[in-house]
Amino acid sequence: MKKIDKLTPTMLRAIDMYCTNPGLSIPDIAKQLGKHYNTVWNWFDSPVFKEEIDSRFKSMWKEAAKEAQNKMYDLMRNAKDDVSFRATQYILDCNGFKPKDQIEVSGNMDIEINIINDKA
């Protein structure tokens, strides 16, 4: 297999196709690009190709997270009280303000321990 050092425009198209439709199979991508299945399969095995896919997905998820956060803020401000409350709670939870299930006890406690010796 030939080492891939740089992504070609066709490889970038394959990455675009895969990232926008992850259910698309490698044979389908190869067919749409007019390439042999093995050629495209080798691209997917290439570290440079994989890094670009990972980078694209990270970028897509980052963007989706921003959209989700904006939607939650809108719900917090504009929705009915119960939806607004849950949106506000979710935003606080995600930003480190989630309440802890913790009970603090302070004070003194006297304990009496009786040891019974059964060996007598």
VENGIJO-V815670 format. One record per pair of residues at least 24 apart in sequence whose C-alpha atoms are under 10 Angstrom apart, sorted by the first residue. I is the first residue (numbers start at 1). J is the second residue. If there is no record, write none. Layout:
BEGIN
((I	J) (I	J))
END
This chain:
BEGIN
((1	39) (1	42) (1	43) (1	45) (1	46) (2	39) (2	42) (2	43) (2	46) (3	42) (3	43) (3	46) (3	47) (3	48) (4	42) (4	43) (4	45) (4	46) (4	47) (4	48) (4	49) (5	46) (5	47) (5	48) (5	49) (6	48) (6	49) (7	43) (7	48) (7	49) (7	52) (10	34) (10	35) (10	40) (11	40) (11	43) (11	44) (11	49) (12	49) (12	52) (12	53) (14	40) (14	43) (14	44) (14	49) (14	53) (15	43) (15	44) (15	49) (15	50) (15	52) (15	53) (15	56) (16	52) (16	53) (16	56) (18	53) (19	53) (19	54) (19	56) (19	57) (19	60) (20	56) (20	57) (20	60) (69	94))
END
